[in-house]
Amino acid sequence: SLIDGAMAFCREVLAPAREPFVPTADEKALIAKLAEYLKEPHSAEEIQTQVFSIAKESGMDPKQYFRALYGVLSGQERGPRLGPFIKILGESTVRAVLEKVG
């Protein structure tokens, strides 16, 4: 299934190559906003849209924000479409990771 494939990808590709990512103060503030947003359930598309909205409202380049989120979640600079990725990982799991950083 899609979920099994995503979990295998995380376990076999992302986890072994993961390097600690240290976000800037500005990135931490936006990461905290996404963590707050994820306290309630949302669709993958709503999450994707919210990530763009958070970056846009702050004036941060969305590419920078996405890199920071992927860095925190996977240790990589990029990855699969973020909204569905967060849904697959689980919103509460992702929120817990983001709260430790933000």
VMD Tcl script that builds the backbone (N, CA, C; Angstrom):
set m [mol new atoms 306]
animate dup $m
set s [atomselect $m all]
$s set {name element resname resid chain x y z} {
  {N N SER 1 A 0.832 -1.195 0.000}
  {CA C SER 1 A 0.000 0.000 0.000}
  {C C SER 1 A 0.873 1.254 0.000}
  {N N LEU 2 A 0.267 2.359 -0.233}
  {CA C LEU 2 A 0.978 3.644 -0.254}
  {C C LEU 2 A 1.612 3.940 1.102}
  {N N ILE 3 A 0.897 3.668 2.162}
  {CA C ILE 3 A 1.422 3.932 3.505}
  {C C ILE 3 A 2.624 3.033 3.804}
  {N N ASP 4 A 2.524 1.770 3.449}
  {CA C ASP 4 A 3.653 0.862 3.671}
  {C C ASP 4 A 4.877 1.315 2.899}
  {N N GLY 5 A 4.665 1.771 1.667}
  {CA C GLY 5 A 5.767 2.269 0.853}
  {C C GLY 5 A 6.400 3.507 1.455}
  {N N ALA 6 A 5.568 4.417 1.955}
  {CA C ALA 6 A 6.087 5.640 2.579}
  {C C ALA 6 A 6.858 5.319 3.850}
  {N N MET 7 A 6.350 4.402 4.636}
  {CA C MET 7 A 7.038 4.019 5.869}
  {C C MET 7 A 8.375 3.335 5.555}
  {N N ALA 8 A 8.383 2.485 4.542}
  {CA C ALA 8 A 9.630 1.825 4.142}
  {C C ALA 8 A 10.642 2.845 3.647}
  {N N PHE 9 A 10.169 3.834 2.879}
  {CA C PHE 9 A 11.049 4.901 2.389}
  {C C PHE 9 A 11.673 5.648 3.563}
  {N N CYS 10 A 10.877 5.989 4.542}
  {CA C CYS 10 A 11.392 6.694 5.725}
  {C C CYS 10 A 12.411 5.844 6.469}
  {N N ARG 11 A 12.085 4.602 6.670}
  {CA C ARG 11 A 12.941 3.704 7.440}
  {C C ARG 11 A 14.238 3.370 6.706}
  {N N GLU 12 A 14.151 3.121 5.401}
  {CA C GLU 12 A 15.303 2.639 4.643}
  {C C GLU 12 A 16.135 3.732 3.991}
  {N N VAL 13 A 15.509 4.857 3.643}
  {CA C VAL 13 A 16.229 5.911 2.921}
  {C C VAL 13 A 16.472 7.134 3.802}
  {N N LEU 14 A 15.429 7.641 4.415}
  {CA C LEU 14 A 15.558 8.882 5.166}
  {C C LEU 14 A 16.277 8.713 6.493}
  {N N ALA 15 A 15.869 7.753 7.273}
  {CA C ALA 15 A 16.447 7.601 8.615}
  {C C ALA 15 A 17.962 7.390 8.593}
  {N N PRO 16 A 18.488 6.492 7.752}
  {CA C PRO 16 A 19.941 6.306 7.766}
  {C C PRO 16 A 20.728 7.540 7.316}
  {N N ALA 17 A 20.151 8.348 6.453}
  {CA C ALA 17 A 20.861 9.513 5.918}
  {C C ALA 17 A 20.558 10.793 6.693}
  {N N ARG 18 A 19.770 10.690 7.736}
  {CA C ARG 18 A 19.316 11.881 8.450}
  {C C ARG 18 A 20.453 12.556 9.205}
  {N N GLU 19 A 20.579 13.845 8.972}
  {CA C GLU 19 A 21.543 14.661 9.688}
  {C C GLU 19 A 20.760 15.701 10.472}
  {N N PRO 20 A 21.243 16.070 11.650}
  {CA C PRO 20 A 20.524 17.071 12.439}
  {C C PRO 20 A 20.391 18.388 11.671}
  {N N PHE 21 A 19.227 18.950 11.700}
  {CA C PHE 21 A 18.964 20.233 11.055}
  {C C PHE 21 A 18.684 21.250 12.147}
  {N N VAL 22 A 19.332 22.386 12.063}
  {CA C VAL 22 A 19.138 23.443 13.051}
  {C C VAL 22 A 18.490 24.638 12.357}
  {N N PRO 23 A 17.210 24.863 12.593}
  {CA C PRO 23 A 16.527 25.985 11.948}
  {C C PRO 23 A 16.928 27.325 12.559}
  {N N THR 24 A 16.790 28.377 11.764}
  {CA C THR 24 A 17.037 29.729 12.255}
  {C C THR 24 A 15.908 30.126 13.201}
  {N N ALA 25 A 16.068 31.232 13.880}
  {CA C ALA 25 A 15.023 31.723 14.788}
  {C C ALA 25 A 13.731 32.000 14.014}
  {N N ASP 26 A 13.859 32.603 12.827}
  {CA C ASP 26 A 12.666 32.879 12.010}
  {C C ASP 26 A 11.976 31.584 11.593}
  {N N GLU 27 A 12.763 30.590 11.186}
  {CA C GLU 27 A 12.187 29.307 10.796}
  {C C GLU 27 A 11.520 28.633 11.989}
  {N N LYS 28 A 12.130 28.716 13.170}
  {CA C LYS 28 A 11.536 28.128 14.379}
  {C C LYS 28 A 10.166 28.727 14.668}
  {N N ALA 29 A 10.045 30.035 14.498}
  {CA C ALA 29 A 8.763 30.698 14.757}
  {C C ALA 29 A 7.678 30.163 13.814}
  {N N LEU 30 A 8.033 29.948 12.556}
  {CA C LEU 30 A 7.053 29.443 11.593}
  {C C LEU 30 A 6.776 27.956 11.804}
  {N N ILE 31 A 7.777 27.224 12.227}
  {CA C ILE 31 A 7.584 25.811 12.554}
  {C C ILE 31 A 6.594 25.690 13.713}
  {N N ALA 32 A 6.711 26.575 14.685}
  {CA C ALA 32 A 5.773 26.572 15.816}
  {C C ALA 32 A 4.351 26.868 15.353}
  {N N LYS 33 A 4.201 27.740 14.352}
  {CA C LYS 33 A 2.863 28.046 13.817}
  {C C LYS 33 A 2.243 26.813 13.172}
  {N N LEU 34 A 3.050 26.057 12.432}
  {CA C LEU 34 A 2.507 24.845 11.821}
  {C C LEU 34 A 2.154 23.822 12.889}
  {N N ALA 35 A 2.981 23.703 13.911}
  {CA C ALA 35 A 2.676 22.776 15.004}
  {C C ALA 35 A 1.332 23.129 15.643}
  {N N GLU 36 A 1.107 24.407 15.850}
  {CA C GLU 36 A -0.170 24.865 16.421}
  {C C GLU 36 A -1.334 24.501 15.498}
  {N N TYR 37 A -1.153 24.717 14.199}
  {CA C TYR 37 A -2.181 24.398 13.210}
  {C C TYR 37 A -2.525 22.907 13.235}
  {N N LEU 38 A -1.533 22.066 13.459}
  {CA C LEU 38 A -1.740 20.619 13.415}
  {C C LEU 38 A -2.398 20.057 14.674}
  {N N LYS 39 A -2.794 20.915 15.597}
  {CA C LYS 39 A -3.515 20.441 16.788}
  {C C LYS 39 A -4.901 19.932 16.431}
  {N N GLU 40 A -5.419 20.390 15.306}
  {CA C GLU 40 A -6.719 19.932 14.797}
  {C C GLU 40 A -6.480 19.147 13.509}
  {N N PRO 41 A -7.314 18.153 13.223}
  {CA C PRO 41 A -7.134 17.379 11.988}
  {C C PRO 41 A -7.469 18.206 10.745}
  {N N HIS 42 A -6.700 17.975 9.687}
  {CA C HIS 42 A -6.892 18.666 8.415}
  {C C HIS 42 A -6.615 17.696 7.280}
  {N N SER 43 A -7.140 18.009 6.111}
  {CA C SER 43 A -6.839 17.196 4.932}
  {C C SER 43 A -5.415 17.505 4.465}
  {N N ALA 44 A -4.889 16.625 3.644}
  {CA C ALA 44 A -3.543 16.824 3.108}
  {C C ALA 44 A -3.459 18.139 2.330}
  {N N GLU 45 A -4.492 18.440 1.571}
  {CA C GLU 45 A -4.492 19.676 0.775}
  {C C GLU 45 A -4.569 20.909 1.675}
  {N N GLU 46 A -5.341 20.840 2.742}
  {CA C GLU 46 A -5.410 21.966 3.685}
  {C C GLU 46 A -4.049 22.211 4.333}
  {N N ILE 47 A -3.351 21.144 4.674}
  {CA C ILE 47 A -2.027 21.292 5.276}
  {C C ILE 47 A -1.070 21.926 4.276}
  {N N GLN 48 A -1.096 21.443 3.050}
  {CA C GLN 48 A -0.231 21.973 1.998}
  {C C GLN 48 A -0.477 23.471 1.822}
  {N N THR 49 A -1.732 23.857 1.756}
  {CA C THR 49 A -2.102 25.266 1.585}
  {C C THR 49 A -1.661 26.087 2.788}
  {N N GLN 50 A -1.816 25.541 3.982}
  {CA C GLN 50 A -1.443 26.270 5.198}
  {C C GLN 50 A 0.059 26.526 5.260}
  {N N VAL 51 A 0.847 25.562 4.848}
  {CA C VAL 51 A 2.300 25.755 4.847}
  {C C VAL 51 A 2.662 26.952 3.967}
  {N N PHE 52 A 2.076 27.020 2.779}
  {CA C PHE 52 A 2.316 28.164 1.897}
  {C C PHE 52 A 1.827 29.458 2.545}
  {N N SER 53 A 0.663 29.409 3.171}
  {CA C SER 53 A 0.097 30.612 3.802}
  {C C SER 53 A 0.982 31.118 4.931}
  {N N ILE 54 A 1.489 30.223 5.750}
  {CA C ILE 54 A 2.362 30.624 6.859}
  {C C ILE 54 A 3.596 31.333 6.316}
  {N N ALA 55 A 4.203 30.762 5.287}
  {CA C ALA 55 A 5.402 31.376 4.695}
  {C C ALA 55 A 5.062 32.736 4.099}
  {N N LYS 56 A 3.993 32.789 3.335}
  {CA C LYS 56 A 3.608 34.031 2.652}
  {C C LYS 56 A 3.311 35.136 3.660}
  {N N GLU 57 A 2.550 34.815 4.700}
  {CA C GLU 57 A 2.180 35.821 5.706}
  {C C GLU 57 A 3.402 36.358 6.451}
  {N N SER 58 A 4.429 35.540 6.573}
  {CA C SER 58 A 5.630 35.969 7.293}
  {C C SER 58 A 6.616 36.706 6.398}
  {N N GLY 59 A 6.437 36.569 5.093}
  {CA C GLY 59 A 7.381 37.168 4.159}
  {C C GLY 59 A 8.565 36.266 3.848}
  {N N MET 60 A 8.548 35.048 4.371}
  {CA C MET 60 A 9.631 34.104 4.089}
  {C C MET 60 A 9.392 33.433 2.742}
  {N N ASP 61 A 10.456 33.205 2.007}
  {CA C ASP 61 A 10.372 32.462 0.751}
  {C C ASP 61 A 9.844 31.063 1.074}
  {N N PRO 62 A 8.748 30.637 0.437}
  {CA C PRO 62 A 8.212 29.312 0.727}
  {C C PRO 62 A 9.247 28.198 0.576}
  {N N LYS 63 A 10.171 28.343 -0.381}
  {CA C LYS 63 A 11.203 27.310 -0.551}
  {C C LYS 63 A 12.048 27.176 0.713}
  {N N GLN 64 A 12.369 28.289 1.342}
  {CA C GLN 64 A 13.155 28.256 2.575}
  {C C GLN 64 A 12.372 27.548 3.679}
  {N N TYR 65 A 11.084 27.867 3.774}
  {CA C TYR 65 A 10.249 27.261 4.814}
  {C C TYR 65 A 10.102 25.753 4.585}
  {N N PHE 66 A 9.857 25.370 3.349}
  {CA C PHE 66 A 9.740 23.948 3.037}
  {C C PHE 66 A 11.049 23.224 3.354}
  {N N ARG 67 A 12.193 23.825 2.996}
  {CA C ARG 67 A 13.493 23.211 3.307}
  {C C ARG 67 A 13.650 23.018 4.813}
  {N N ALA 68 A 13.220 24.012 5.577}
  {CA C ALA 68 A 13.314 23.910 7.036}
  {C C ALA 68 A 12.426 22.769 7.548}
  {N N LEU 69 A 11.213 22.684 7.039}
  {CA C LEU 69 A 10.308 21.614 7.482}
  {C C LEU 69 A 10.841 20.237 7.106}
  {N N TYR 70 A 11.304 20.088 5.874}
  {CA C TYR 70 A 11.883 18.801 5.471}
  {C C TYR 70 A 13.130 18.497 6.299}
  {N N GLY 71 A 13.920 19.533 6.581}
  {CA C GLY 71 A 15.114 19.333 7.396}
  {C C GLY 71 A 14.775 18.797 8.777}
  {N N VAL 72 A 13.763 19.377 9.384}
  {CA C VAL 72 A 13.341 18.940 10.722}
  {C C VAL 72 A 12.730 17.543 10.675}
  {N N LEU 73 A 11.905 17.278 9.680}
  {CA C LEU 73 A 11.180 16.007 9.626}
  {C C LEU 73 A 12.008 14.840 9.101}
  {N N SER 74 A 12.942 15.130 8.181}
  {CA C SER 74 A 13.639 14.018 7.533}
  {C C SER 74 A 15.155 14.173 7.457}
  {N N GLY 75 A 15.668 15.348 7.791}
  {CA C GLY 75 A 17.092 15.580 7.647}
  {C C GLY 75 A 17.500 15.845 6.220}
  {N N GLN 76 A 16.541 15.976 5.340}
  {CA C GLN 76 A 16.785 16.229 3.922}
  {C C GLN 76 A 16.321 17.642 3.568}
  {N N GLU 77 A 16.776 18.163 2.428}
  {CA C GLU 77 A 16.354 19.494 1.998}
  {C C GLU 77 A 15.023 19.489 1.277}
  {N N ARG 78 A 14.614 18.350 0.795}
  {CA C ARG 78 A 13.344 18.252 0.079}
  {C C ARG 78 A 12.786 16.861 0.244}
  {N N GLY 79 A 11.574 16.693 -0.238}
  {CA C GLY 79 A 10.938 15.399 -0.086}
  {C C GLY 79 A 9.636 15.364 -0.860}
  {N N PRO 80 A 8.795 14.413 -0.524}
  {CA C PRO 80 A 7.506 14.312 -1.215}
  {C C PRO 80 A 6.611 15.498 -0.862}
  {N N ARG 81 A 5.533 15.638 -1.581}
  {CA C ARG 81 A 4.573 16.706 -1.317}
  {C C ARG 81 A 4.253 16.714 0.182}
  {N N LEU 82 A 4.427 17.866 0.811}
  {CA C LEU 82 A 4.430 17.948 2.269}
  {C C LEU 82 A 3.085 17.611 2.920}
  {N N GLY 83 A 1.983 18.094 2.364}
  {CA C GLY 83 A 0.673 17.821 2.966}
  {C C GLY 83 A 0.395 16.327 3.110}
  {N N PRO 84 A 0.476 15.569 2.005}
  {CA C PRO 84 A 0.267 14.124 2.115}
  {C C PRO 84 A 1.326 13.431 2.987}
  {N N PHE 85 A 2.558 13.916 2.938}
  {CA C PHE 85 A 3.631 13.339 3.756}
  {C C PHE 85 A 3.292 13.469 5.238}
  {N N ILE 86 A 2.806 14.635 5.633}
  {CA C ILE 86 A 2.417 14.850 7.031}
  {C C ILE 86 A 1.239 13.946 7.402}
  {N N LYS 87 A 0.281 13.798 6.504}
  {CA C LYS 87 A -0.866 12.919 6.783}
  {C C LYS 87 A -0.404 11.474 6.964}
  {N N ILE 88 A 0.534 11.025 6.132}
  {CA C ILE 88 A 1.025 9.651 6.223}
  {C C ILE 88 A 1.788 9.437 7.531}
  {N N LEU 89 A 2.631 10.401 7.879}
  {CA C LEU 89 A 3.392 10.289 9.121}
  {C C LEU 89 A 2.485 10.397 10.343}
  {N N GLY 90 A 1.397 11.117 10.189}
  {CA C GLY 90 A 0.456 11.344 11.283}
  {C C GLY 90 A 0.613 12.747 11.833}
  {N N GLU 91 A -0.459 13.499 11.830}
  {CA C GLU 91 A -0.404 14.897 12.269}
  {C C GLU 91 A 0.100 15.028 13.705}
  {N N SER 92 A -0.330 14.140 14.592}
  {CA C SER 92 A 0.110 14.252 15.985}
  {C C SER 92 A 1.595 13.930 16.112}
  {N N THR 93 A 2.087 12.980 15.335}
  {CA C THR 93 A 3.509 12.641 15.349}
  {C C THR 93 A 4.339 13.813 14.841}
  {N N VAL 94 A 3.913 14.379 13.721}
  {CA C VAL 94 A 4.629 15.522 13.140}
  {C C VAL 94 A 4.576 16.706 14.105}
  {N N ARG 95 A 3.412 16.952 14.688}
  {CA C ARG 95 A 3.283 18.061 15.633}
  {C C ARG 95 A 4.265 17.904 16.790}
  {N N ALA 96 A 4.389 16.694 17.323}
  {CA C ALA 96 A 5.321 16.448 18.425}
  {C C ALA 96 A 6.771 16.755 18.024}
  {N N VAL 97 A 7.138 16.371 16.819}
  {CA C VAL 97 A 8.496 16.660 16.333}
  {C C VAL 97 A 8.681 18.166 16.177}
  {N N LEU 98 A 7.707 18.822 15.582}
  {CA C LEU 98 A 7.810 20.276 15.366}
  {C C LEU 98 A 7.841 21.030 16.684}
  {N N GLU 99 A 7.088 20.588 17.664}
  {CA C GLU 99 A 7.064 21.273 18.964}
  {C C GLU 99 A 8.408 21.197 19.667}
  {N N LYS 100 A 9.142 20.133 19.456}
  {CA C LYS 100 A 10.481 20.024 20.061}
  {C C LYS 100 A 11.441 21.038 19.468}
  {N N VAL 101 A 11.205 21.426 18.221}
  {CA C VAL 101 A 12.100 22.362 17.521}
  {C C VAL 101 A 11.645 23.806 17.731}
  {N N GLY 102 A 10.350 24.037 17.525}
  {CA C GLY 102 A 9.808 25.389 17.588}
  {C C GLY 102 A 9.603 25.807 18.997}
}
mol reanalyze $m
mol bondsrecalc $m
mol representation Tube
mol addrep $m
